Amino acid sequence: MSLLKYVDRLRRMDDLIRRKATGCASDFARKLGISRSMLMENLREMKELGAQICYCTRTCSYYYVNEFNLLIGDTSKNKLKGGAQRTDIEKRNRILGQSNGIGHPANILALPSW
């Protein structure tokens, strides 16, 4: 899968979760055009980034338990630049400030909004 498709999927997942419009796991996967197992893998990856995601049987939707912001770079700039894998937050923030956020998968950064 290309990086652009992966980033787009994460953004769509984030949007559906925020709007509490995911439906059950099968519906959520169908809305994203992926298998249920791929959905579970992507949800696990989002949880590794700090998202606390649960499912509500009353609303039939996934939702964020915590305040969570999926930040994928600074989209206000037009240049596309890659980036090297970084391990500390300050270096990631500097890279994200220099690109439009597509770059290297290691530059996809999710931070709680607290």
Buried (B, 14 or more C-beta within 10 A) or exposed (E): EEEEEBBEBBEEBBEBBEEBBBBBBEBBBBBBEBEBEBBBEBBEBBEEBBBEBEBEEEEEBBBBEEEBBBBBBBEEEEEEBEBEEBEEEEBBBEBBEBBBBBBBEEBBBBBEEE
